[in-house]
Amino acid sequence: MALQFPELYNIAITKRISIADLNRKGIGTIKFRRDFQGDKFRNWERILLSWEQLTLDDNCSDRVWWTLSKNGKFTVKSFYR
């Protein structure tokens, strides 16, 4: 969510939750500091629609994907992205 929807991530209270936890507890587990409207609301609707179409395998664990930075190196900044 942080990369695709930074405006929602910035107002999210729930920032560190695994996909496995969201799968168990539901997408409504994500809480925000304030209500949103306009583009933020439309983006939240996109997230909800994507979540409904998502199929998860309970026998898999979450993984961290560390992509390279633009110069092709592993950096802490590229890890957080």
Backbone atoms as SQL, in Angstrom:
CREATE TABLE atoms (id INTEGER PRIMARY KEY, chain TEXT, resi INTEGER, resn TEXT, atom TEXT, x REAL, y REAL, z REAL);
INSERT INTO atoms VALUES
  (1, 'A', 1, 'MET', 'N', 0.825, -1.187, 0.000),
  (2, 'A', 1, 'MET', 'CA', 0.000, 0.000, 0.000),
  (3, 'A', 1, 'MET', 'C', 0.871, 1.254, 0.000),
  (4, 'A', 2, 'ALA', 'N', 1.996, 1.186, 0.658),
  (5, 'A', 2, 'ALA', 'CA', 2.851, 2.370, 0.776),
  (6, 'A', 2, 'ALA', 'C', 3.333, 2.869, -0.573),
  (7, 'A', 3, 'LEU', 'N', 3.623, 1.964, -1.489),
  (8, 'A', 3, 'LEU', 'CA', 4.140, 2.378, -2.790),
  (9, 'A', 3, 'LEU', 'C', 3.037, 2.784, -3.757),
  (10, 'A', 4, 'GLN', 'N', 1.961, 2.020, -3.800),
  (11, 'A', 4, 'GLN', 'CA', 0.900, 2.304, -4.757),
  (12, 'A', 4, 'GLN', 'C', -0.035, 3.404, -4.287),
  (13, 'A', 5, 'PHE', 'N', -0.235, 3.509, -2.989),
  (14, 'A', 5, 'PHE', 'CA', -1.187, 4.471, -2.442),
  (15, 'A', 5, 'PHE', 'C', -0.586, 5.233, -1.260),
  (16, 'A', 6, 'PRO', 'N', 0.455, 6.018, -1.510),
  (17, 'A', 6, 'PRO', 'CA', 1.138, 6.697, -0.401),
  (18, 'A', 6, 'PRO', 'C', 0.233, 7.655, 0.372),
  (19, 'A', 7, 'GLU', 'N', -0.747, 8.261, -0.302),
  (20, 'A', 7, 'GLU', 'CA', -1.638, 9.193, 0.396),
  (21, 'A', 7, 'GLU', 'C', -2.502, 8.470, 1.427),
  (22, 'A', 8, 'LEU', 'N', -2.842, 7.218, 1.188),
  (23, 'A', 8, 'LEU', 'CA', -3.571, 6.434, 2.183),
  (24, 'A', 8, 'LEU', 'C', -2.628, 5.909, 3.253),
  (25, 'A', 9, 'TYR', 'N', -1.472, 5.469, 2.838),
  (26, 'A', 9, 'TYR', 'CA', -0.494, 4.952, 3.795),
  (27, 'A', 9, 'TYR', 'C', -0.111, 6.025, 4.814),
  (28, 'A', 10, 'ASN', 'N', 0.007, 7.257, 4.363),
  (29, 'A', 10, 'ASN', 'CA', 0.402, 8.345, 5.263),
  (30, 'A', 10, 'ASN', 'C', -0.617, 8.613, 6.356),
  (31, 'A', 11, 'ILE', 'N', -1.885, 8.313, 6.114),
  (32, 'A', 11, 'ILE', 'CA', -2.905, 8.550, 7.151),
  (33, 'A', 11, 'ILE', 'C', -3.339, 7.253, 7.841),
  (34, 'A', 12, 'ALA', 'N', -2.686, 6.144, 7.502),
  (35, 'A', 12, 'ALA', 'CA', -3.024, 4.854, 8.116),
  (36, 'A', 12, 'ALA', 'C', -2.437, 4.764, 9.519),
  (37, 'A', 13, 'ILE', 'N', -3.229, 4.249, 10.431),
  (38, 'A', 13, 'ILE', 'CA', -2.745, 3.932, 11.779),
  (39, 'A', 13, 'ILE', 'C', -2.091, 2.557, 11.735),
  (40, 'A', 14, 'THR', 'N', -2.725, 1.644, 11.022),
  (41, 'A', 14, 'THR', 'CA', -2.238, 0.272, 10.885),
  (42, 'A', 14, 'THR', 'C', -1.257, 0.220, 9.727),
  (43, 'A', 15, 'LYS', 'N', 0.033, 0.300, 10.032),
  (44, 'A', 15, 'LYS', 'CA', 1.042, 0.323, 8.978),
  (45, 'A', 15, 'LYS', 'C', 1.817, -0.981, 8.875),
  (46, 'A', 16, 'ARG', 'N', 1.907, -1.713, 9.935),
  (47, 'A', 16, 'ARG', 'CA', 2.720, -2.928, 9.927),
  (48, 'A', 16, 'ARG', 'C', 1.834, -4.123, 10.232),
  (49, 'A', 17, 'ILE', 'N', 1.280, -4.696, 9.178),
  (50, 'A', 17, 'ILE', 'CA', 0.452, -5.892, 9.321),
  (51, 'A', 17, 'ILE', 'C', 0.743, -6.797, 8.138),
  (52, 'A', 18, 'SER', 'N', 0.858, -8.063, 8.407),
  (53, 'A', 18, 'SER', 'CA', 1.176, -9.002, 7.334),
  (54, 'A', 18, 'SER', 'C', -0.074, -9.323, 6.520),
  (55, 'A', 19, 'ILE', 'N', 0.137, -9.801, 5.329),
  (56, 'A', 19, 'ILE', 'CA', -0.972, -10.229, 4.485),
  (57, 'A', 19, 'ILE', 'C', -1.700, -11.390, 5.157),
  (58, 'A', 20, 'ALA', 'N', -0.962, -12.272, 5.814),
  (59, 'A', 20, 'ALA', 'CA', -1.578, -13.401, 6.520),
  (60, 'A', 20, 'ALA', 'C', -2.536, -12.895, 7.603),
  (61, 'A', 21, 'ASP', 'N', -2.133, -11.870, 8.364),
  (62, 'A', 21, 'ASP', 'CA', -3.011, -11.300, 9.387),
  (63, 'A', 21, 'ASP', 'C', -4.233, -10.637, 8.759),
  (64, 'A', 22, 'LEU', 'N', -4.026, -9.915, 7.657),
  (65, 'A', 22, 'LEU', 'CA', -5.169, -9.311, 6.962),
  (66, 'A', 22, 'LEU', 'C', -6.118, -10.379, 6.446),
  (67, 'A', 23, 'ASN', 'N', -5.579, -11.475, 5.990),
  (68, 'A', 23, 'ASN', 'CA', -6.402, -12.567, 5.499),
  (69, 'A', 23, 'ASN', 'C', -7.250, -13.155, 6.630),
  (70, 'A', 24, 'ARG', 'N', -6.651, -13.303, 7.803),
  (71, 'A', 24, 'ARG', 'CA', -7.365, -13.850, 8.970),
  (72, 'A', 24, 'ARG', 'C', -8.359, -12.854, 9.553),
  (73, 'A', 25, 'LYS', 'N', -7.921, -11.612, 9.735),
  (74, 'A', 25, 'LYS', 'CA', -8.722, -10.617, 10.452),
  (75, 'A', 25, 'LYS', 'C', -9.635, -9.798, 9.549),
  (76, 'A', 26, 'GLY', 'N', -9.306, -9.715, 8.271),
  (77, 'A', 26, 'GLY', 'CA', -10.109, -8.939, 7.328),
  (78, 'A', 26, 'GLY', 'C', -9.474, -7.597, 7.012),
  (79, 'A', 27, 'ILE', 'N', -9.767, -7.106, 5.824),
  (80, 'A', 27, 'ILE', 'CA', -9.200, -5.841, 5.343),
  (81, 'A', 27, 'ILE', 'C', -9.635, -4.667, 6.216),
  (82, 'A', 28, 'GLY', 'N', -10.761, -4.822, 6.897),
  (83, 'A', 28, 'GLY', 'CA', -11.246, -3.771, 7.800),
  (84, 'A', 28, 'GLY', 'C', -10.356, -3.559, 9.009),
  (85, 'A', 29, 'THR', 'N', -9.364, -4.418, 9.183),
  (86, 'A', 29, 'THR', 'CA', -8.391, -4.273, 10.269),
  (87, 'A', 29, 'THR', 'C', -7.564, -3.009, 10.095),
  (88, 'A', 30, 'ILE', 'N', -7.404, -2.577, 8.853),
  (89, 'A', 30, 'ILE', 'CA', -6.630, -1.359, 8.587),
  (90, 'A', 30, 'ILE', 'C', -7.433, -0.156, 9.047),
  (91, 'A', 31, 'LYS', 'N', -6.868, 0.615, 9.935),
  (92, 'A', 31, 'LYS', 'CA', -7.526, 1.807, 10.486),
  (93, 'A', 31, 'LYS', 'C', -6.785, 3.060, 10.032),
  (94, 'A', 32, 'PHE', 'N', -7.544, 4.134, 9.902),
  (95, 'A', 32, 'PHE', 'CA', -6.989, 5.407, 9.434),
  (96, 'A', 32, 'PHE', 'C', -7.233, 6.490, 10.476),
  (97, 'A', 33, 'ARG', 'N', -6.372, 7.506, 10.461),
  (98, 'A', 33, 'ARG', 'CA', -6.481, 8.619, 11.407),
  (99, 'A', 33, 'ARG', 'C', -7.684, 9.502, 11.123),
  (100, 'A', 34, 'ARG', 'N', -8.151, 9.519, 9.887),
  (101, 'A', 34, 'ARG', 'CA', -9.306, 10.347, 9.539),
  (102, 'A', 34, 'ARG', 'C', -10.040, 9.726, 8.361),
  (103, 'A', 35, 'ASP', 'N', -11.259, 10.180, 8.179),
  (104, 'A', 35, 'ASP', 'CA', -12.045, 9.739, 7.026),
  (105, 'A', 35, 'ASP', 'C', -11.441, 10.329, 5.764),
  (106, 'A', 36, 'PHE', 'N', -11.742, 9.717, 4.648),
  (107, 'A', 36, 'PHE', 'CA', -11.238, 10.258, 3.401),
  (108, 'A', 36, 'PHE', 'C', -12.349, 10.310, 2.367),
  (109, 'A', 37, 'GLN', 'N', -12.128, 11.146, 1.386),
  (110, 'A', 37, 'GLN', 'CA', -13.082, 11.319, 0.303),
  (111, 'A', 37, 'GLN', 'C', -12.311, 11.612, -0.983),
  (112, 'A', 38, 'GLY', 'N', -13.024, 11.751, -2.078),
  (113, 'A', 38, 'GLY', 'CA', -12.381, 12.060, -3.349),
  (114, 'A', 38, 'GLY', 'C', -11.442, 10.964, -3.789),
  (115, 'A', 39, 'ASP', 'N', -10.228, 11.352, -4.205),
  (116, 'A', 39, 'ASP', 'CA', -9.240, 10.391, -4.705),
  (117, 'A', 39, 'ASP', 'C', -8.868, 9.344, -3.659),
  (118, 'A', 40, 'LYS', 'N', -8.755, 9.757, -2.416),
  (119, 'A', 40, 'LYS', 'CA', -8.415, 8.799, -1.358),
  (120, 'A', 40, 'LYS', 'C', -9.496, 7.747, -1.229),
  (121, 'A', 41, 'PHE', 'N', -10.740, 8.161, -1.296),
  (122, 'A', 41, 'PHE', 'CA', -11.845, 7.214, -1.204),
  (123, 'A', 41, 'PHE', 'C', -11.851, 6.269, -2.411),
  (124, 'A', 42, 'ARG', 'N', -11.647, 6.801, -3.589),
  (125, 'A', 42, 'ARG', 'CA', -11.602, 5.962, -4.803),
  (126, 'A', 42, 'ARG', 'C', -10.444, 4.967, -4.741),
  (127, 'A', 43, 'ASN', 'N', -9.314, 5.397, -4.234),
  (128, 'A', 43, 'ASN', 'CA', -8.181, 4.485, -4.092),
  (129, 'A', 43, 'ASN', 'C', -8.468, 3.391, -3.068),
  (130, 'A', 44, 'TRP', 'N', -9.157, 3.726, -1.986),
  (131, 'A', 44, 'TRP', 'CA', -9.536, 2.712, -0.995),
  (132, 'A', 44, 'TRP', 'C', -10.496, 1.698, -1.629),
  (133, 'A', 45, 'GLU', 'N', -11.407, 2.180, -2.457),
  (134, 'A', 45, 'GLU', 'CA', -12.303, 1.271, -3.171),
  (135, 'A', 45, 'GLU', 'C', -11.515, 0.339, -4.091),
  (136, 'A', 46, 'ARG', 'N', -10.479, 0.849, -4.732),
  (137, 'A', 46, 'ARG', 'CA', -9.622, 0.011, -5.588),
  (138, 'A', 46, 'ARG', 'C', -8.937, -1.075, -4.759),
  (139, 'A', 47, 'ILE', 'N', -8.467, -0.712, -3.578),
  (140, 'A', 47, 'ILE', 'CA', -7.829, -1.688, -2.692),
  (141, 'A', 47, 'ILE', 'C', -8.834, -2.761, -2.293),
  (142, 'A', 48, 'LEU', 'N', -10.024, -2.351, -1.914),
  (143, 'A', 48, 'LEU', 'CA', -11.052, -3.312, -1.499),
  (144, 'A', 48, 'LEU', 'C', -11.411, -4.263, -2.638),
  (145, 'A', 49, 'LEU', 'N', -11.556, -3.737, -3.833),
  (146, 'A', 49, 'LEU', 'CA', -11.878, -4.569, -4.985),
  (147, 'A', 49, 'LEU', 'C', -10.744, -5.559, -5.267),
  (148, 'A', 50, 'SER', 'N', -9.521, -5.088, -5.209),
  (149, 'A', 50, 'SER', 'CA', -8.369, -5.973, -5.416),
  (150, 'A', 50, 'SER', 'C', -8.328, -7.061, -4.356),
  (151, 'A', 51, 'TRP', 'N', -8.639, -6.692, -3.117),
  (152, 'A', 51, 'TRP', 'CA', -8.608, -7.656, -2.013),
  (153, 'A', 51, 'TRP', 'C', -9.643, -8.749, -2.218),
  (154, 'A', 52, 'GLU', 'N', -10.831, -8.380, -2.702),
  (155, 'A', 52, 'GLU', 'CA', -11.888, -9.362, -2.945),
  (156, 'A', 52, 'GLU', 'C', -11.470, -10.369, -4.008),
  (157, 'A', 53, 'GLN', 'N', -10.660, -9.941, -4.956),
  (158, 'A', 53, 'GLN', 'CA', -10.243, -10.814, -6.060),
  (159, 'A', 53, 'GLN', 'C', -8.983, -11.606, -5.744),
  (160, 'A', 54, 'LEU', 'N', -8.385, -11.357, -4.597),
  (161, 'A', 54, 'LEU', 'CA', -7.132, -11.988, -4.214),
  (162, 'A', 54, 'LEU', 'C', -7.381, -13.385, -3.657),
  (163, 'A', 55, 'THR', 'N', -6.590, -14.338, -4.100),
  (164, 'A', 55, 'THR', 'CA', -6.644, -15.697, -3.572),
  (165, 'A', 55, 'THR', 'C', -5.323, -15.985, -2.883),
  (166, 'A', 56, 'LEU', 'N', -5.398, -16.372, -1.625),
  (167, 'A', 56, 'LEU', 'CA', -4.194, -16.642, -0.850),
  (168, 'A', 56, 'LEU', 'C', -4.127, -18.109, -0.468),
  (169, 'A', 57, 'ASP', 'N', -2.931, -18.618, -0.360),
  (170, 'A', 57, 'ASP', 'CA', -2.689, -19.986, 0.056),
  (171, 'A', 57, 'ASP', 'C', -2.250, -19.955, 1.514),
  (172, 'A', 58, 'ASP', 'N', -3.027, -20.576, 2.391),
  (173, 'A', 58, 'ASP', 'CA', -2.715, -20.565, 3.820),
  (174, 'A', 58, 'ASP', 'C', -1.440, -21.325, 4.164),
  (175, 'A', 59, 'ASN', 'N', -0.939, -22.140, 3.261),
  (176, 'A', 59, 'ASN', 'CA', 0.246, -22.943, 3.540),
  (177, 'A', 59, 'ASN', 'C', 1.540, -22.230, 3.171),
  (178, 'A', 60, 'CYS', 'N', 1.465, -20.950, 2.824),
  (179, 'A', 60, 'CYS', 'CA', 2.652, -20.178, 2.460),
  (180, 'A', 60, 'CYS', 'C', 2.879, -19.085, 3.499),
  (181, 'A', 61, 'SER', 'N', 4.123, -18.726, 3.679),
  (182, 'A', 61, 'SER', 'CA', 4.428, -17.628, 4.593),
  (183, 'A', 61, 'SER', 'C', 4.731, -16.369, 3.784),
  (184, 'A', 62, 'ASP', 'N', 4.590, -15.224, 4.433),
  (185, 'A', 62, 'ASP', 'CA', 4.913, -13.958, 3.782),
  (186, 'A', 62, 'ASP', 'C', 6.410, -13.905, 3.503),
  (187, 'A', 63, 'ARG', 'N', 6.767, -13.183, 2.459),
  (188, 'A', 63, 'ARG', 'CA', 8.174, -13.023, 2.110),
  (189, 'A', 63, 'ARG', 'C', 8.483, -11.554, 1.917),
  (190, 'A', 64, 'VAL', 'N', 9.697, -11.212, 2.194),
  (191, 'A', 64, 'VAL', 'CA', 10.169, -9.861, 1.937),
  (192, 'A', 64, 'VAL', 'C', 10.923, -9.883, 0.615),
  (193, 'A', 65, 'TRP', 'N', 10.546, -9.014, -0.307),
  (194, 'A', 65, 'TRP', 'CA', 11.234, -8.892, -1.589),
  (195, 'A', 65, 'TRP', 'C', 12.075, -7.636, -1.541),
  (196, 'A', 66, 'TRP', 'N', 13.359, -7.792, -1.738),
  (197, 'A', 66, 'TRP', 'CA', 14.279, -6.660, -1.683),
  (198, 'A', 66, 'TRP', 'C', 14.725, -6.362, -3.102),
  (199, 'A', 67, 'THR', 'N', 14.188, -5.301, -3.665),
  (200, 'A', 67, 'THR', 'CA', 14.542, -4.950, -5.031),
  (201, 'A', 67, 'THR', 'C', 15.771, -4.044, -5.037),
  (202, 'A', 68, 'LEU', 'N', 16.445, -4.052, -6.135),
  (203, 'A', 68, 'LEU', 'CA', 17.633, -3.229, -6.270),
  (204, 'A', 68, 'LEU', 'C', 17.265, -1.756, -6.397),
  (205, 'A', 69, 'SER', 'N', 18.164, -0.897, -5.974),
  (206, 'A', 69, 'SER', 'CA', 17.975, 0.536, -6.197),
  (207, 'A', 69, 'SER', 'C', 18.228, 0.820, -7.674),
  (208, 'A', 70, 'LYS', 'N', 17.998, 2.044, -8.101),
  (209, 'A', 70, 'LYS', 'CA', 18.144, 2.397, -9.518),
  (210, 'A', 70, 'LYS', 'C', 19.550, 2.150, -10.055),
  (211, 'A', 71, 'ASN', 'N', 20.555, 2.264, -9.181),
  (212, 'A', 71, 'ASN', 'CA', 21.931, 2.043, -9.645),
  (213, 'A', 71, 'ASN', 'C', 22.334, 0.569, -9.569),
  (214, 'A', 72, 'GLY', 'N', 21.366, -0.314, -9.231),
  (215, 'A', 72, 'GLY', 'CA', 21.636, -1.749, -9.226),
  (216, 'A', 72, 'GLY', 'C', 22.234, -2.288, -7.951),
  (217, 'A', 73, 'LYS', 'N', 22.205, -1.508, -6.868),
  (218, 'A', 73, 'LYS', 'CA', 22.799, -1.946, -5.603),
  (219, 'A', 73, 'LYS', 'C', 21.701, -2.218, -4.576),
  (220, 'A', 74, 'PHE', 'N', 22.027, -3.077, -3.622),
  (221, 'A', 74, 'PHE', 'CA', 21.153, -3.289, -2.476),
  (222, 'A', 74, 'PHE', 'C', 21.457, -2.204, -1.454),
  (223, 'A', 75, 'THR', 'N', 20.471, -1.437, -1.084),
  (224, 'A', 75, 'THR', 'CA', 20.651, -0.406, -0.065),
  (225, 'A', 75, 'THR', 'C', 19.527, -0.523, 0.946),
  (226, 'A', 76, 'VAL', 'N', 19.707, 0.064, 2.112),
  (227, 'A', 76, 'VAL', 'CA', 18.649, 0.074, 3.117),
  (228, 'A', 76, 'VAL', 'C', 17.415, 0.775, 2.558),
  (229, 'A', 77, 'LYS', 'N', 17.619, 1.860, 1.844),
  (230, 'A', 77, 'LYS', 'CA', 16.497, 2.590, 1.241),
  (231, 'A', 77, 'LYS', 'C', 15.735, 1.697, 0.261),
  (232, 'A', 78, 'SER', 'N', 16.455, 0.931, -0.564),
  (233, 'A', 78, 'SER', 'CA', 15.775, 0.053, -1.505),
  (234, 'A', 78, 'SER', 'C', 15.036, -1.059, -0.765),
  (235, 'A', 79, 'PHE', 'N', 15.542, -1.487, 0.386),
  (236, 'A', 79, 'PHE', 'CA', 14.860, -2.490, 1.196),
  (237, 'A', 79, 'PHE', 'C', 13.511, -1.959, 1.690),
  (238, 'A', 80, 'TYR', 'N', 13.483, -0.743, 2.184),
  (239, 'A', 80, 'TYR', 'CA', 12.234, -0.188, 2.712),
  (240, 'A', 80, 'TYR', 'C', 11.204, 0.082, 1.630),
  (241, 'A', 81, 'ARG', 'N', 11.660, 0.285, 0.399),
  (242, 'A', 81, 'ARG', 'CA', 10.723, 0.442, -0.712),
  (243, 'A', 81, 'ARG', 'C', 10.078, -0.869, -1.016);
